[in-house]
Amino acid sequence: MEHQATGDSMWAFVVIGGFIILGLALAFAKFRNKTTPAQDARTEQATHDLYKEQSRDDAMRG
């Protein structure tokens, strides 16, 4: 019986620990992945340019 109780508590520790580690990893990624307004503008412009180029290529193909 004692072995089962130890196994259950160990499993609970693993599950709770994994949840905490996952939460910390997500928080770290969220705070590390910030962009500036200049980066956002550059990304938007590049996307717009790619769409325009794709539309031009599609029009040339017919």
PDB file with SEQRES, HELIX, SHEET and CRYST1 records, atoms N, CA, C and O in Angstrom:
SEQRES   1 A   62  MET GLU HIS GLN ALA THR GLY ASP SER MET TRP ALA PHE          
SEQRES   2 A   62  VAL VAL ILE GLY GLY PHE ILE ILE LEU GLY LEU ALA LEU          
SEQRES   3 A   62  ALA PHE ALA LYS PHE ARG ASN LYS THR THR PRO ALA GLN          
SEQRES   4 A   62  ASP ALA ARG THR GLU GLN ALA THR HIS ASP LEU TYR LYS          
SEQRES   5 A   62  GLU GLN SER ARG ASP ASP ALA MET ARG GLY                      
HELIX    1 AA1 GLU A    2  ARG A   32  1                                  31    
HELIX    2 AA2 PRO A   37  ARG A   61  1                                  25    
CRYST1    1.000    1.000    1.000  90.00  90.00  90.00 P 1           1          
ATOM      1  N   MET A   1       0.806  -1.191   0.000  1.00  0.00           N  
ATOM      2  CA  MET A   1       0.000   0.000   0.000  1.00  0.00           C  
ATOM      3  C   MET A   1       0.858   1.268   0.000  1.00  0.00           C  
ATOM      4  O   MET A   1       0.516   2.261  -0.642  1.00  0.00           O  
ATOM      5  N   GLU A   2       1.958   1.220   0.718  1.00  0.00           N  
ATOM      6  CA  GLU A   2       2.820   2.397   0.803  1.00  0.00           C  
ATOM      7  C   GLU A   2       3.408   2.753  -0.562  1.00  0.00           C  
ATOM      8  O   GLU A   2       3.552   3.929  -0.893  1.00  0.00           O  
ATOM      9  N   HIS A   3       3.740   1.754  -1.334  1.00  0.00           N  
ATOM     10  CA  HIS A   3       4.309   1.985  -2.659  1.00  0.00           C  
ATOM     11  C   HIS A   3       3.308   2.707  -3.564  1.00  0.00           C  
ATOM     12  O   HIS A   3       3.695   3.587  -4.334  1.00  0.00           O  
ATOM     13  N   GLN A   4       2.054   2.350  -3.481  1.00  0.00           N  
ATOM     14  CA  GLN A   4       1.017   2.983  -4.303  1.00  0.00           C  
ATOM     15  C   GLN A   4       0.872   4.463  -3.942  1.00  0.00           C  
ATOM     16  O   GLN A   4       0.727   5.302  -4.831  1.00  0.00           O  
ATOM     17  N   ALA A   5       0.910   4.786  -2.666  1.00  0.00           N  
ATOM     18  CA  ALA A   5       0.777   6.178  -2.239  1.00  0.00           C  
ATOM     19  C   ALA A   5       1.959   7.001  -2.739  1.00  0.00           C  
ATOM     20  O   ALA A   5       1.786   8.148  -3.153  1.00  0.00           O  
ATOM     21  N   THR A   6       3.134   6.434  -2.705  1.00  0.00           N  
ATOM     22  CA  THR A   6       4.321   7.136  -3.200  1.00  0.00           C  
ATOM     23  C   THR A   6       4.215   7.356  -4.703  1.00  0.00           C  
ATOM     24  O   THR A   6       4.561   8.426  -5.203  1.00  0.00           O  
ATOM     25  N   GLY A   7       3.743   6.356  -5.414  1.00  0.00           N  
ATOM     26  CA  GLY A   7       3.578   6.482  -6.858  1.00  0.00           C  
ATOM     27  C   GLY A   7       2.552   7.532  -7.223  1.00  0.00           C  
ATOM     28  O   GLY A   7       2.745   8.293  -8.171  1.00  0.00           O  
ATOM     29  N   ASP A   8       1.461   7.576  -6.474  1.00  0.00           N  
ATOM     30  CA  ASP A   8       0.422   8.571  -6.744  1.00  0.00           C  
ATOM     31  C   ASP A   8       0.929   9.987  -6.488  1.00  0.00           C  
ATOM     32  O   ASP A   8       0.658  10.898  -7.269  1.00  0.00           O  
ATOM     33  N   SER A   9       1.658  10.167  -5.403  1.00  0.00           N  
ATOM     34  CA  SER A   9       2.153  11.506  -5.105  1.00  0.00           C  
ATOM     35  C   SER A   9       3.217  11.925  -6.119  1.00  0.00           C  
ATOM     36  O   SER A   9       3.316  13.098  -6.477  1.00  0.00           O  
ATOM     37  N   MET A  10       4.005  10.967  -6.573  1.00  0.00           N  
ATOM     38  CA  MET A  10       5.011  11.282  -7.586  1.00  0.00           C  
ATOM     39  C   MET A  10       4.334  11.683  -8.896  1.00  0.00           C  
ATOM     40  O   MET A  10       4.760  12.630  -9.556  1.00  0.00           O  
ATOM     41  N   TRP A  11       3.288  10.964  -9.265  1.00  0.00           N  
ATOM     42  CA  TRP A  11       2.558  11.282 -10.491  1.00  0.00           C  
ATOM     43  C   TRP A  11       1.927  12.674 -10.388  1.00  0.00           C  
ATOM     44  O   TRP A  11       1.954  13.438 -11.353  1.00  0.00           O  
ATOM     45  N   ALA A  12       1.367  13.001  -9.242  1.00  0.00           N  
ATOM     46  CA  ALA A  12       0.782  14.327  -9.037  1.00  0.00           C  
ATOM     47  C   ALA A  12       1.861  15.404  -9.159  1.00  0.00           C  
ATOM     48  O   ALA A  12       1.624  16.457  -9.750  1.00  0.00           O  
ATOM     49  N   PHE A  13       3.029  15.144  -8.607  1.00  0.00           N  
ATOM     50  CA  PHE A  13       4.145  16.089  -8.706  1.00  0.00           C  
ATOM     51  C   PHE A  13       4.547  16.301 -10.167  1.00  0.00           C  
ATOM     52  O   PHE A  13       4.793  17.431 -10.586  1.00  0.00           O  
ATOM     53  N   VAL A  14       4.612  15.228 -10.931  1.00  0.00           N  
ATOM     54  CA  VAL A  14       4.989  15.325 -12.345  1.00  0.00           C  
ATOM     55  C   VAL A  14       3.952  16.134 -13.121  1.00  0.00           C  
ATOM     56  O   VAL A  14       4.312  16.993 -13.925  1.00  0.00           O  
ATOM     57  N   VAL A  15       2.684  15.868 -12.890  1.00  0.00           N  
ATOM     58  CA  VAL A  15       1.625  16.573 -13.612  1.00  0.00           C  
ATOM     59  C   VAL A  15       1.620  18.055 -13.249  1.00  0.00           C  
ATOM     60  O   VAL A  15       1.567  18.911 -14.131  1.00  0.00           O  
ATOM     61  N   ILE A  16       1.673  18.354 -11.975  1.00  0.00           N  
ATOM     62  CA  ILE A  16       1.657  19.754 -11.542  1.00  0.00           C  
ATOM     63  C   ILE A  16       2.933  20.466 -11.992  1.00  0.00           C  
ATOM     64  O   ILE A  16       2.883  21.607 -12.451  1.00  0.00           O  
ATOM     65  N   GLY A  17       4.063  19.795 -11.859  1.00  0.00           N  
ATOM     66  CA  GLY A  17       5.328  20.386 -12.304  1.00  0.00           C  
ATOM     67  C   GLY A  17       5.327  20.659 -13.799  1.00  0.00           C  
ATOM     68  O   GLY A  17       5.809  21.702 -14.243  1.00  0.00           O  
ATOM     69  N   GLY A  18       4.792  19.732 -14.574  1.00  0.00           N  
ATOM     70  CA  GLY A  18       4.711  19.930 -16.016  1.00  0.00           C  
ATOM     71  C   GLY A  18       3.829  21.109 -16.373  1.00  0.00           C  
ATOM     72  O   GLY A  18       4.140  21.880 -17.281  1.00  0.00           O  
ATOM     73  N   PHE A  19       2.730  21.241 -15.656  1.00  0.00           N  
ATOM     74  CA  PHE A  19       1.828  22.367 -15.887  1.00  0.00           C  
ATOM     75  C   PHE A  19       2.529  23.692 -15.597  1.00  0.00           C  
ATOM     76  O   PHE A  19       2.392  24.655 -16.352  1.00  0.00           O  
ATOM     77  N   ILE A  20       3.270  23.732 -14.513  1.00  0.00           N  
ATOM     78  CA  ILE A  20       3.992  24.960 -14.147  1.00  0.00           C  
ATOM     79  C   ILE A  20       5.073  25.271 -15.184  1.00  0.00           C  
ATOM     80  O   ILE A  20       5.215  26.419 -15.605  1.00  0.00           O  
ATOM     81  N   ILE A  21       5.823  24.270 -15.590  1.00  0.00           N  
ATOM     82  CA  ILE A  21       6.880  24.482 -16.587  1.00  0.00           C  
ATOM     83  C   ILE A  21       6.281  24.954 -17.909  1.00  0.00           C  
ATOM     84  O   ILE A  21       6.818  25.862 -18.544  1.00  0.00           O  
ATOM     85  N   LEU A  22       5.187  24.352 -18.321  1.00  0.00           N  
ATOM     86  CA  LEU A  22       4.526  24.773 -19.556  1.00  0.00           C  
ATOM     87  C   LEU A  22       4.056  26.223 -19.452  1.00  0.00           C  
ATOM     88  O   LEU A  22       4.233  27.003 -20.388  1.00  0.00           O  
ATOM     89  N   GLY A  23       3.467  26.580 -18.334  1.00  0.00           N  
ATOM     90  CA  GLY A  23       3.017  27.957 -18.134  1.00  0.00           C  
ATOM     91  C   GLY A  23       4.167  28.949 -18.180  1.00  0.00           C  
ATOM     92  O   GLY A  23       4.054  30.016 -18.783  1.00  0.00           O  
ATOM     93  N   LEU A  24       5.268  28.595 -17.542  1.00  0.00           N  
ATOM     94  CA  LEU A  24       6.437  29.478 -17.567  1.00  0.00           C  
ATOM     95  C   LEU A  24       7.003  29.616 -18.977  1.00  0.00           C  
ATOM     96  O   LEU A  24       7.409  30.705 -19.382  1.00  0.00           O  
ATOM     97  N   ALA A  25       7.031  28.527 -19.715  1.00  0.00           N  
ATOM     98  CA  ALA A  25       7.541  28.577 -21.088  1.00  0.00           C  
ATOM     99  C   ALA A  25       6.649  29.449 -21.964  1.00  0.00           C  
ATOM    100  O   ALA A  25       7.149  30.229 -22.776  1.00  0.00           O  
ATOM    101  N   LEU A  26       5.347  29.324 -21.809  1.00  0.00           N  
ATOM    102  CA  LEU A  26       4.427  30.158 -22.588  1.00  0.00           C  
ATOM    103  C   LEU A  26       4.567  31.632 -22.225  1.00  0.00           C  
ATOM    104  O   LEU A  26       4.558  32.495 -23.103  1.00  0.00           O  
ATOM    105  N   ALA A  27       4.697  31.919 -20.942  1.00  0.00           N  
ATOM    106  CA  ALA A  27       4.870  33.308 -20.510  1.00  0.00           C  
ATOM    107  C   ALA A  27       6.178  33.875 -21.051  1.00  0.00           C  
ATOM    108  O   ALA A  27       6.216  35.013 -21.520  1.00  0.00           O  
ATOM    109  N   PHE A  28       7.236  33.098 -20.989  1.00  0.00           N  
ATOM    110  CA  PHE A  28       8.529  33.540 -21.509  1.00  0.00           C  
ATOM    111  C   PHE A  28       8.431  33.852 -23.001  1.00  0.00           C  
ATOM    112  O   PHE A  28       8.928  34.881 -23.459  1.00  0.00           O  
ATOM    113  N   ALA A  29       7.795  32.968 -23.748  1.00  0.00           N  
ATOM    114  CA  ALA A  29       7.667  33.175 -25.193  1.00  0.00           C  
ATOM    115  C   ALA A  29       6.830  34.411 -25.500  1.00  0.00           C  
ATOM    116  O   ALA A  29       7.154  35.175 -26.410  1.00  0.00           O  
ATOM    117  N   LYS A  30       5.767  34.606 -24.747  1.00  0.00           N  
ATOM    118  CA  LYS A  30       4.893  35.759 -24.987  1.00  0.00           C  
ATOM    119  C   LYS A  30       5.633  37.067 -24.729  1.00  0.00           C  
ATOM    120  O   LYS A  30       5.528  38.001 -25.523  1.00  0.00           O  
ATOM    121  N   PHE A  31       6.366  37.143 -23.648  1.00  0.00           N  
ATOM    122  CA  PHE A  31       7.060  38.383 -23.322  1.00  0.00           C  
ATOM    123  C   PHE A  31       8.284  38.607 -24.195  1.00  0.00           C  
ATOM    124  O   PHE A  31       8.693  39.750 -24.400  1.00  0.00           O  
ATOM    125  N   ARG A  32       8.859  37.563 -24.699  1.00  0.00           N  
ATOM    126  CA  ARG A  32      10.057  37.697 -25.536  1.00  0.00           C  
ATOM    127  C   ARG A  32       9.702  38.053 -26.981  1.00  0.00           C  
ATOM    128  O   ARG A  32      10.537  38.603 -27.700  1.00  0.00           O  
ATOM    129  N   ASN A  33       8.501  37.755 -27.406  1.00  0.00           N  
ATOM    130  CA  ASN A  33       8.114  37.914 -28.804  1.00  0.00           C  
ATOM    131  C   ASN A  33       7.347  39.222 -29.021  1.00  0.00           C  
ATOM    132  O   ASN A  33       6.251  39.219 -29.580  1.00  0.00           O  
ATOM    133  N   LYS A  34       7.918  40.310 -28.584  1.00  0.00           N  
ATOM    134  CA  LYS A  34       7.279  41.608 -28.783  1.00  0.00           C  
ATOM    135  C   LYS A  34       7.892  42.285 -30.002  1.00  0.00           C  
ATOM    136  O   LYS A  34       9.090  42.171 -30.259  1.00  0.00           O  
ATOM    137  N   THR A  35       7.054  42.984 -30.740  1.00  0.00           N  
ATOM    138  CA  THR A  35       7.544  43.706 -31.908  1.00  0.00           C  
ATOM    139  C   THR A  35       7.294  45.197 -31.719  1.00  0.00           C  
ATOM    140  O   THR A  35       6.401  45.614 -30.981  1.00  0.00           O  
ATOM    141  N   THR A  36       8.096  45.968 -32.398  1.00  0.00           N  
ATOM    142  CA  THR A  36       7.932  47.416 -32.354  1.00  0.00           C  
ATOM    143  C   THR A  36       6.971  47.834 -33.466  1.00  0.00           C  
ATOM    144  O   THR A  36       6.740  47.068 -34.402  1.00  0.00           O  
ATOM    145  N   PRO A  37       6.415  49.027 -33.373  1.00  0.00           N  
ATOM    146  CA  PRO A  37       5.550  49.504 -34.463  1.00  0.00           C  
ATOM    147  C   PRO A  37       6.276  49.544 -35.811  1.00  0.00           C  
ATOM    148  O   PRO A  37       5.662  49.305 -36.851  1.00  0.00           O  
ATOM    149  N   ALA A  38       7.560  49.841 -35.797  1.00  0.00           N  
ATOM    150  CA  ALA A  38       8.322  49.862 -37.054  1.00  0.00           C  
ATOM    151  C   ALA A  38       8.407  48.458 -37.655  1.00  0.00           C  
ATOM    152  O   ALA A  38       8.294  48.293 -38.869  1.00  0.00           O  
ATOM    153  N   GLN A  39       8.607  47.457 -36.811  1.00  0.00           N  
ATOM    154  CA  GLN A  39       8.652  46.081 -37.308  1.00  0.00           C  
ATOM    155  C   GLN A  39       7.292  45.656 -37.853  1.00  0.00           C  
ATOM    156  O   GLN A  39       7.211  44.978 -38.877  1.00  0.00           O  
ATOM    157  N   ASP A  40       6.233  46.053 -37.171  1.00  0.00           N  
ATOM    158  CA  ASP A  40       4.886  45.732 -37.648  1.00  0.00           C  
ATOM    159  C   ASP A  40       4.625  46.378 -39.007  1.00  0.00           C  
ATOM    160  O   ASP A  40       4.071  45.744 -39.905  1.00  0.00           O  
ATOM    161  N   ALA A  41       5.023  47.631 -39.153  1.00  0.00           N  
ATOM    162  CA  ALA A  41       4.816  48.336 -40.419  1.00  0.00           C  
ATOM    163  C   ALA A  41       5.614  47.675 -41.539  1.00  0.00           C  
ATOM    164  O   ALA A  41       5.119  47.523 -42.656  1.00  0.00           O  
ATOM    165  N   ARG A  42       6.840  47.286 -41.239  1.00  0.00           N  
ATOM    166  CA  ARG A  42       7.674  46.630 -42.247  1.00  0.00           C  
ATOM    167  C   ARG A  42       7.062  45.295 -42.671  1.00  0.00           C  
ATOM    168  O   ARG A  42       7.067  44.952 -43.853  1.00  0.00           O  
ATOM    169  N   THR A  43       6.542  44.555 -41.714  1.00  0.00           N  
ATOM    170  CA  THR A  43       5.898  43.279 -42.020  1.00  0.00           C  
ATOM    171  C   THR A  43       4.653  43.483 -42.872  1.00  0.00           C  
ATOM    172  O   THR A  43       4.435  42.760 -43.844  1.00  0.00           O  
ATOM    173  N   GLU A  44       3.843  44.461 -42.510  1.00  0.00           N  
ATOM    174  CA  GLU A  44       2.631  44.746 -43.281  1.00  0.00           C  
ATOM    175  C   GLU A  44       2.971  45.167 -44.710  1.00  0.00           C  
ATOM    176  O   GLU A  44       2.313  44.738 -45.658  1.00  0.00           O  
ATOM    177  N   GLN A  45       3.990  46.000 -44.864  1.00  0.00           N  
ATOM    178  CA  GLN A  45       4.391  46.448 -46.196  1.00  0.00           C  
ATOM    179  C   GLN A  45       4.911  45.280 -47.029  1.00  0.00           C  
ATOM    180  O   GLN A  45       4.593  45.171 -48.213  1.00  0.00           O  
ATOM    181  N   ALA A  46       5.700  44.418 -46.420  1.00  0.00           N  
ATOM    182  CA  ALA A  46       6.229  43.259 -47.142  1.00  0.00           C  
ATOM    183  C   ALA A  46       5.095  42.328 -47.571  1.00  0.00           C  
ATOM    184  O   ALA A  46       5.126  41.783 -48.674  1.00  0.00           O  
ATOM    185  N   THR A  47       4.112  42.147 -46.719  1.00  0.00           N  
ATOM    186  CA  THR A  47       2.963  41.312 -47.067  1.00  0.00           C  
ATOM    187  C   THR A  47       2.189  41.933 -48.222  1.00  0.00           C  
ATOM    188  O   THR A  47       1.802  41.241 -49.164  1.00  0.00           O  
ATOM    189  N   HIS A  48       1.967  43.226 -48.146  1.00  0.00           N  
ATOM    190  CA  HIS A  48       1.267  43.935 -49.222  1.00  0.00           C  
ATOM    191  C   HIS A  48       2.019  43.781 -50.545  1.00  0.00           C  
ATOM    192  O   HIS A  48       1.412  43.531 -51.586  1.00  0.00           O  
ATOM    193  N   ASP A  49       3.332  43.932 -50.497  1.00  0.00           N  
ATOM    194  CA  ASP A  49       4.145  43.793 -51.709  1.00  0.00           C  
ATOM    195  C   ASP A  49       4.055  42.379 -52.281  1.00  0.00           C  
ATOM    196  O   ASP A  49       3.960  42.203 -53.496  1.00  0.00           O  
ATOM    197  N   LEU A  50       4.085  41.382 -51.415  1.00  0.00           N  
ATOM    198  CA  LEU A  50       3.976  40.001 -51.890  1.00  0.00           C  
ATOM    199  C   LEU A  50       2.623  39.739 -52.537  1.00  0.00           C  
ATOM    200  O   LEU A  50       2.545  39.077 -53.572  1.00  0.00           O  
ATOM    201  N   TYR A  51       1.560  40.254 -51.931  1.00  0.00           N  
ATOM    202  CA  TYR A  51       0.229  40.075 -52.516  1.00  0.00           C  
ATOM    203  C   TYR A  51       0.138  40.757 -53.878  1.00  0.00           C  
ATOM    204  O   TYR A  51      -0.437  40.209 -54.818  1.00  0.00           O  
ATOM    205  N   LYS A  52       0.707  41.953 -53.976  1.00  0.00           N  
ATOM    206  CA  LYS A  52       0.683  42.676 -55.238  1.00  0.00           C  
ATOM    207  C   LYS A  52       1.459  41.906 -56.312  1.00  0.00           C  
ATOM    208  O   LYS A  52       1.012  41.800 -57.454  1.00  0.00           O  
ATOM    209  N   GLU A  53       2.606  41.379 -55.941  1.00  0.00           N  
ATOM    210  CA  GLU A  53       3.412  40.600 -56.881  1.00  0.00           C  
ATOM    211  C   GLU A  53       2.673  39.332 -57.313  1.00  0.00           C  
ATOM    212  O   GLU A  53       2.697  38.967 -58.489  1.00  0.00           O  
ATOM    213  N   GLN A  54       2.025  38.671 -56.373  1.00  0.00           N  
ATOM    214  CA  GLN A  54       1.276  37.459 -56.699  1.00  0.00           C  
ATOM    215  C   GLN A  54       0.112  37.775 -57.634  1.00  0.00           C  
ATOM    216  O   GLN A  54      -0.155  37.023 -58.571  1.00  0.00           O  
ATOM    217  N   SER A  55      -0.569  38.870 -57.385  1.00  0.00           N  
ATOM    218  CA  SER A  55      -1.680  39.262 -58.255  1.00  0.00           C  
ATOM    219  C   SER A  55      -1.185  39.558 -59.665  1.00  0.00           C  
ATOM    220  O   SER A  55      -1.824  39.181 -60.647  1.00  0.00           O  
ATOM    221  N   ARG A  56      -0.051  40.228 -59.759  1.00  0.00           N  
ATOM    222  CA  ARG A  56       0.528  40.537 -61.068  1.00  0.00           C  
ATOM    223  C   ARG A  56       0.908  39.243 -61.800  1.00  0.00           C  
ATOM    224  O   ARG A  56       0.649  39.103 -62.996  1.00  0.00           O  
ATOM    225  N   ASP A  57       1.518  38.305 -61.080  1.00  0.00           N  
ATOM    226  CA  ASP A  57       1.890  37.023 -61.691  1.00  0.00           C  
ATOM    227  C   ASP A  57       0.652  36.251 -62.145  1.00  0.00           C  
ATOM    228  O   ASP A  57       0.651  35.651 -63.220  1.00  0.00           O  
ATOM    229  N   ASP A  58      -0.388  36.268 -61.335  1.00  0.00           N  
ATOM    230  CA  ASP A  58      -1.626  35.573 -61.702  1.00  0.00           C  
ATOM    231  C   ASP A  58      -2.260  36.198 -62.941  1.00  0.00           C  
ATOM    232  O   ASP A  58      -2.782  35.487 -63.799  1.00  0.00           O  
ATOM    233  N   ALA A  59      -2.215  37.523 -63.034  1.00  0.00           N  
ATOM    234  CA  ALA A  59      -2.798  38.211 -64.188  1.00  0.00           C  
ATOM    235  C   ALA A  59      -2.025  37.886 -65.462  1.00  0.00           C  
ATOM    236  O   ALA A  59      -2.614  37.777 -66.537  1.00  0.00           O  
ATOM    237  N   MET A  60      -0.716  37.733 -65.344  1.00  0.00           N  
ATOM    238  CA  MET A  60       0.098  37.420 -66.519  1.00  0.00           C  
ATOM    239  C   MET A  60      -0.168  35.996 -67.016  1.00  0.00           C  
ATOM    240  O   MET A  60      -0.073  35.727 -68.213  1.00  0.00           O  
ATOM    241  N   ARG A  61      -0.497  35.098 -66.104  1.00  0.00           N  
ATOM    242  CA  ARG A  61      -0.767  33.709 -66.490  1.00  0.00           C  
ATOM    243  C   ARG A  61      -2.142  33.554 -67.123  1.00  0.00           C  
ATOM    244  O   ARG A  61      -2.393  32.605 -67.866  1.00  0.00           O  
ATOM    245  N   GLY A  62      -3.002  34.466 -66.829  1.00  0.00           N  
ATOM    246  CA  GLY A  62      -4.320  34.406 -67.455  1.00  0.00           C  
ATOM    247  C   GLY A  62      -5.334  33.992 -66.528  1.00  0.00           C  
ATOM    248  O   GLY A  62      -6.504  33.890 -66.896  1.00  0.00           O  
TER     249      GLY A  62                                                      
END                                                                             
